[in-house]
Amino acid sequence: MFKSLKNFDGSNHLPAELTITDVADYMKIPIKDAFDLFHRPDFPAHRIGLTFRVKRESFLVWYEAIGK
């Protein structure tokens, strides 16, 4: 995916599936906190092999729902 999302503005430039690092960069939180998010039952993440991903649309719906 992207090495860093810090150079992108808004959700239009997010990849179709976000990694833990992508979510941490977008939310401006530590990677550890993003990792914890991916393990929450209310977070729309899924596993691909040993990695976690979240679909952009699902993440944005979740992000709006939490009031950010």
C-alpha positions as YAML, in Angstrom:
chain: A
units: angstrom
residues:
- id: 1
  name: MET
  ca: [0.00, 0.00, 0.00]
- id: 2
  name: PHE
  ca: [1.25, 3.47, 0.86]
- id: 3
  name: LYS
  ca: [4.42, 3.99, 2.84]
- id: 4
  name: SER
  ca: [2.69, 6.88, 4.59]
- id: 5
  name: LEU
  ca: [-0.71, 8.47, 4.27]
- id: 6
  name: LYS
  ca: [0.53, 11.74, 5.78]
- id: 7
  name: ASN
  ca: [0.96, 13.23, 2.31]
- id: 8
  name: PHE
  ca: [-2.63, 12.51, 1.29]
- id: 9
  name: ASP
  ca: [-5.60, 14.75, 1.96]
- id: 10
  name: GLY
  ca: [-9.00, 13.35, 2.83]
- id: 11
  name: SER
  ca: [-10.51, 9.93, 2.37]
- id: 12
  name: ASN
  ca: [-10.50, 10.05, -1.45]
- id: 13
  name: HIS
  ca: [-6.83, 9.11, -1.46]
- id: 14
  name: LEU
  ca: [-7.08, 6.11, 0.84]
- id: 15
  name: PRO
  ca: [-6.28, 2.69, -0.61]
- id: 16
  name: ALA
  ca: [-9.17, 0.25, -1.15]
- id: 17
  name: GLU
  ca: [-7.97, -1.80, 1.82]
- id: 18
  name: LEU
  ca: [-6.12, -0.23, 4.73]
- id: 19
  name: THR
  ca: [-3.43, -1.80, 6.87]
- id: 20
  name: ILE
  ca: [-2.83, -1.14, 10.56]
- id: 21
  name: THR
  ca: [-0.22, 1.46, 9.61]
- id: 22
  name: ASP
  ca: [-2.63, 3.16, 7.18]
- id: 23
  name: VAL
  ca: [-5.29, 3.45, 9.91]
- id: 24
  name: ALA
  ca: [-2.74, 4.76, 12.43]
- id: 25
  name: ASP
  ca: [-1.57, 7.41, 9.96]
- id: 26
  name: TYR
  ca: [-5.12, 8.44, 9.03]
- id: 27
  name: MET
  ca: [-6.31, 8.66, 12.64]
- id: 28
  name: LYS
  ca: [-2.99, 10.14, 13.84]
- id: 29
  name: ILE
  ca: [-2.67, 7.53, 16.58]
- id: 30
  name: PRO
  ca: [0.20, 5.24, 17.59]
- id: 31
  name: ILE
  ca: [0.47, 1.95, 15.70]
- id: 32
  name: LYS
  ca: [-0.09, 0.06, 18.98]
- id: 33
  name: ASP
  ca: [-3.49, 1.76, 19.37]
- id: 34
  name: ALA
  ca: [-4.39, 0.97, 15.75]
- id: 35
  name: PHE
  ca: [-3.35, -2.65, 16.34]
- id: 36
  name: ASP
  ca: [-5.71, -2.76, 19.33]
- id: 37
  name: LEU
  ca: [-8.51, -1.35, 17.16]
- id: 38
  name: PHE
  ca: [-8.12, -4.19, 14.67]
- id: 39
  name: HIS
  ca: [-8.81, -6.64, 17.50]
- id: 40
  name: ARG
  ca: [-11.99, -4.95, 18.72]
- id: 41
  name: PRO
  ca: [-15.22, -6.79, 17.90]
- id: 42
  name: ASP
  ca: [-16.89, -3.59, 16.63]
- id: 43
  name: PHE
  ca: [-14.07, -2.77, 14.18]
- id: 44
  name: PRO
  ca: [-14.74, -4.06, 10.62]
- id: 45
  name: ALA
  ca: [-11.34, -5.67, 10.06]
- id: 46
  name: HIS
  ca: [-10.60, -8.99, 8.41]
- id: 47
  name: ARG
  ca: [-7.53, -11.17, 8.14]
- id: 48
  name: ILE
  ca: [-5.65, -12.03, 4.99]
- id: 49
  name: GLY
  ca: [-3.16, -14.67, 5.98]
- id: 50
  name: LEU
  ca: [-1.23, -13.22, 8.90]
- id: 51
  name: THR
  ca: [-2.12, -9.61, 8.17]
- id: 52
  name: PHE
  ca: [-5.15, -7.52, 9.02]
- id: 53
  name: ARG
  ca: [-7.00, -5.28, 6.58]
- id: 54
  name: VAL
  ca: [-10.09, -3.11, 6.64]
- id: 55
  name: LYS
  ca: [-12.01, -2.01, 3.57]
- id: 56
  name: ARG
  ca: [-11.91, 1.75, 3.03]
- id: 57
  name: GLU
  ca: [-15.70, 2.12, 2.93]
- id: 58
  name: SER
  ca: [-16.22, 0.03, 6.08]
- id: 59
  name: PHE
  ca: [-13.51, 1.96, 7.92]
- id: 60
  name: LEU
  ca: [-14.99, 5.34, 6.95]
- id: 61
  name: VAL
  ca: [-18.49, 4.28, 8.06]
- id: 62
  name: TRP
  ca: [-17.06, 3.06, 11.38]
- id: 63
  name: TYR
  ca: [-14.97, 6.24, 11.76]
- id: 64
  name: GLU
  ca: [-18.01, 8.48, 11.19]
- id: 65
  name: ALA
  ca: [-20.08, 6.40, 13.62]
- id: 66
  name: ILE
  ca: [-17.60, 6.98, 16.44]
- id: 67
  name: GLY
  ca: [-17.92, 10.70, 15.85]
- id: 68
  name: LYS
  ca: [-14.48, 11.67, 14.57]
...
